[in-house]
Amino acid sequence: MLLKLTGSSCSGKTTLAFSLADRLRRVAVHDFDEVGVPERPDGHWRTRTLELWVRRALEYQDQGIDLLLTGQSPLGEVLAVPSAPLLDGIAVCLVDTTDDVRRDRLTKRDPGRWDAAAVDAFLGWAAWHRRHARDPRHRPGVIIGGGWPDMAWHRWTGWVAEDPRWCTHLLDTTDQAVEQSVGQIEQWVTRQRDAHRSGRLALLRGWADRTPTHTDRDA
């Protein structure tokens, strides 16, 4: 299955994921940007590259291994990439923090790199992520407009917030020690894998064709 950690820059996704690498059996951990990032990354690049990562997840799936992937693609992009329905399970977690903490982390990570407009863009993207995680009807054009033409947005654009398949777990890392957040992500991964094995996962294979029924919204 694909376990996706998403969110805007400096939420802590990559740090948390790679801190788990030695704790989880039969889980491969990768960062989205490992394949290289263009000078001007955009939605088209992000969605096209996400398809490549989903194909990698399918290769791991054939070996009985789950993929824990960090990156900025939200649930709507994951569900819309062409190969997503072939995954035997999908789970997404939004790793988030407050604007003040994100601004401080950006300054410390990349001193002098970002002007005020760029920082505001990161904060705006984070705010959009929060709303998208709760409701698929929140400004879907933000990701659809500049996406790769092969994306199948229709799979979820008719869904409502109450649809049990629209399921993103939220982890706020503000004021938390890294070890505490790592433990929470480990627990989330364990719950998703258990739900997958027992058939309770909201996004089991077949989700794209299935009429929603009662299930655990966030296992």
C-alpha positions in Angstrom: 0.0 0.0 0.0 1.0 3.7 -0.3 1.4 5.6 2.9 1.7 9.3 2.0 2.9 12.1 4.3 1.9 15.4 2.7 2.0 19.1 3.6 3.7 22.4 2.8 7.4 22.9 3.2 9.0 22.8 6.7 6.2 20.8 8.4 8.7 18.0 9.3 7.6 15.3 6.8 11.0 14.1 5.7 12.5 14.1 9.2 9.7 12.1 10.6 9.6 9.6 7.8 13.3 8.8 7.8 13.3 8.6 11.6 10.9 5.6 11.1 13.0 3.8 8.6 14.5 1.3 11.1 11.3 0.9 13.2 9.0 -0.5 10.6 9.3 -3.9 8.9 8.6 -4.2 5.2 8.2 -0.5 4.7 10.3 1.4 2.2 10.8 5.1 3.0 11.4 7.6 0.2 11.2 11.4 -0.3 9.4 12.7 -3.4 12.3 14.9 -4.4 14.8 12.1 -4.7 14.1 11.9 -8.4 15.2 15.5 -8.9 13.4 18.9 -8.8 13.3 21.3 -11.7 14.3 24.9 -11.3 10.6 25.9 -11.4 8.5 23.0 -10.1 4.8 23.3 -10.8 1.6 21.3 -10.6 2.3 19.6 -13.9 5.7 18.3 -12.8 4.4 17.3 -9.3 1.5 15.3 -10.6 3.5 13.6 -13.4 6.2 12.7 -10.9 3.6 11.4 -8.5 2.5 8.9 -11.1 6.1 7.7 -11.2 6.1 7.2 -7.5 2.8 5.4 -7.5 4.3 3.0 -10.1 7.3 2.5 -7.7 4.8 1.8 -4.9 3.2 -0.9 -7.2 6.6 -2.5 -7.6 7.1 -2.6 -3.9 3.5 -3.9 -3.5 4.4 -6.9 -5.7 7.2 -7.7 -3.2 4.9 -7.4 -0.2 6.4 -4.0 0.9 4.6 -0.8 1.7 5.9 2.6 0.5 6.0 5.5 3.0 6.4 8.6 0.7 6.9 12.2 1.8 6.1 15.1 -0.5 3.6 17.9 -1.1 1.0 16.1 -3.1 -2.4 16.1 -1.3 -5.0 13.4 -1.3 -6.7 14.8 -4.4 -3.6 14.4 -6.4 -2.9 10.9 -5.1 -6.4 9.7 -6.0 -6.2 11.2 -9.5 -2.9 9.8 -10.9 -3.6 7.2 -13.5 -2.2 4.2 -11.6 -3.7 5.0 -8.2 -6.6 2.4 -8.5 -4.1 -0.4 -8.9 -2.7 0.2 -5.4 -4.2 -2.3 -2.8 -4.5 0.5 -0.3 -3.9 4.3 0.1 -3.6 6.3 3.3 -2.6 10.0 3.6 -1.4 12.0 6.6 -1.1 15.8 6.6 1.9 16.9 8.6 1.3 20.5 9.6 2.5 23.3 11.9 1.5 26.9 12.7 2.5 29.7 10.3 4.9 31.2 12.8 6.7 27.9 13.3 6.8 27.3 9.5 8.2 30.8 8.9 10.9 30.3 11.5 11.9 26.9 10.1 12.1 28.3 6.6 14.4 31.0 7.8 16.7 28.6 9.6 16.7 26.0 6.8 17.3 28.4 3.9 18.7 31.6 5.4 18.2 34.5 3.0 16.6 32.4 0.2 13.0 33.4 0.5 11.5 36.9 0.3 8.2 37.8 2.0 6.2 36.9 -1.1 7.7 33.4 -1.3 7.1 32.8 2.4 3.5 33.9 2.0 3.1 31.4 -0.8 4.3 28.6 1.5 1.8 29.7 4.1 -1.0 30.0 1.6 -0.3 26.5 0.3 -0.3 25.2 3.9 -3.7 26.8 4.5 -5.1 25.3 1.3 -3.8 21.9 2.4 -5.8 22.1 5.7 -9.0 22.9 3.9 -8.5 20.3 1.2 -7.9 17.7 3.9 -11.3 18.4 5.3 -13.4 18.9 2.2 -12.8 17.9 -1.5 -15.0 20.8 -2.6 -12.5 23.4 -1.3 -11.0 25.2 -4.3 -10.1 22.0 -6.3 -8.9 24.3 -9.1 -5.7 25.0 -7.1 -4.4 21.5 -8.1 -6.5 20.7 -11.1 -5.7 23.8 -13.1 -2.0 23.2 -13.6 -2.0 19.5 -13.4 -0.8 16.8 -15.8 -3.4 16.3 -18.6 -3.6 12.5 -17.9 -4.9 13.1 -14.3 -8.3 11.6 -13.6 -9.8 14.3 -11.3 -13.3 13.0 -11.9 -12.6 10.1 -9.6 -13.3 12.4 -6.6 -14.5 15.8 -7.7 -18.1 14.7 -7.0 -17.4 13.6 -3.5 -18.4 15.5 -0.4 -16.6 16.0 2.9 -18.7 13.3 4.6 -17.6 10.6 2.1 -15.6 8.1 4.2 -13.1 7.7 1.4 -12.1 11.4 1.8 -9.8 10.6 4.6 -6.6 12.6 5.6 -5.2 12.2 9.1 -3.8 15.4 10.6 -0.6 15.6 12.7 0.3 19.0 14.0 4.0 19.1 14.9 3.8 22.5 16.6 5.4 22.6 20.1 6.2 18.8 19.9 9.5 17.2 20.3 10.6 15.3 17.1 10.5 12.0 19.0 6.9 12.5 20.0 5.9 13.3 16.4 7.8 10.2 15.2 5.9 8.1 17.7 2.6 9.4 16.5 3.5 8.8 12.8 4.6 5.3 13.7 1.2 4.7 15.4 -0.6 6.1 12.4 1.3 3.8 10.0 0.6 0.8 12.2 -3.2 1.6 12.3 -3.4 2.0 8.6 -1.6 -1.3 7.9 -3.8 -3.1 10.4 -6.9 -1.6 8.8 -5.6 -2.7 5.4 -5.1 -6.3 6.6 -8.6 -6.4 8.1 -10.4 -4.8 5.2 -11.4 -1.7 7.1 -9.1 0.8 5.3 -11.2 3.6 3.7 -9.2 3.5 0.5 -8.9 -0.2 -0.2 -8.4 -1.3 -3.8 -11.7 -0.8 -5.6 -12.4 2.6 -3.9 -12.8 4.3 -7.3 -15.7 2.1 -8.3 -17.3 1.6 -5.0 -20.4 3.4 -3.6 -19.4 4.6 -0.2 -20.6 2.6 2.8 -20.1 3.0 6.5 -16.4 2.4 7.4 -13.8 3.8 9.8 -13.0 7.3 8.4 -9.6 7.3 9.9 -8.5 3.9 11.1 
